[in-house]
Amino acid sequence: MSDQGSNQEHRRPIVSDYHLNLYQIADDGDPLGLDGGPVPNSQDEDNVESSLDGDFYFPTITHYTMDQRPEIMERVKTRLRENAVR
């Protein structure tokens, strides 16, 4: 999320070597209109509502629930372990 309001963030964090972008596009009923989307130059990203990866597809997920899903937290931990420079 942008630090400039509820708009999408369109840049990678400064000095990041690896960026995992998991996002969900806002539904019409979202009271805050929170909206995610692709981030240029991300090494790894998924729209968790419509991912082509059948094991990672959550059509009813929202911005308010996505970071509480065990599958999403596991995806974050796995990708960071695979890609973090030690």
N, C-alpha and C positions, 0 to 999 in steps of 0.2 A: 504494500500500500504506500502511496505517496505520502511524504511528510507535508505536502501542500493541500491536504484535504482528503476527500474520499475518492479521488481519481486513481486510475491505474498508475503503478510505478512502471516506467519504461526504461529504466537503466539498471545495470548491475551495481551492486554495492562497490564502492571505491576499494581498490586494491584486492578484490577477491580473485583467487586463482580458479575457483570452481563455483558455478552458480546453478543450483537446482531450483527451478521455478514450477511449483505446483499451484495451479490456479483454478478458480471456479468463476464462471461468468454469471453476473447478477440476473436474478429472476425479476420479472415485472413486479412481483409483490414484495421485494426487498425494501424495507422502510428507509434504509440509508443509501440504497443504490450502490452498495459496494460491488465492485466489478474488477475481476482479474483478467489478465491476458498475457500473451507472449512478451518476453523481454529479449530484445536483440542480443545476440552473442551468448545466450545461456547455453551451457553445454548439455543440459538435460531439462526438459520441461514437459508437463502434461496438463491438459485440461481434464481435471478429475471427473467431470461430468460426461465427457464424451471420448475418453481415451480409446485408442484402437487396441490397447492391451486389455484383453478380456478379463484378466485377473485384477485390473485396476480401473474399475468402471463403477461410479457411484452417481447414478442419474438424479438422486434426490438430495444430494449433499448441498449444504449452503456454506456461505462464508462463516457463519456462526458455529458450524459443527465440524468443518473439515479438519481442523487441527486436533480434534478429540477422537478421531477415528484411529484405532490401533493400526490399521493397514497403512494409513498415511504416515503415521509416526515411524513405522517400520521402514517404509520406503525412504524417508529422510535419513534415518540412521544407516541403512544399507548403502545408499548412494554416497553419503559422506565417508563411510569407512572405505569404500572402493576408490574414492577420488581425492581424499585429503592427503596433502603432502605432509609427511612427518619428518 
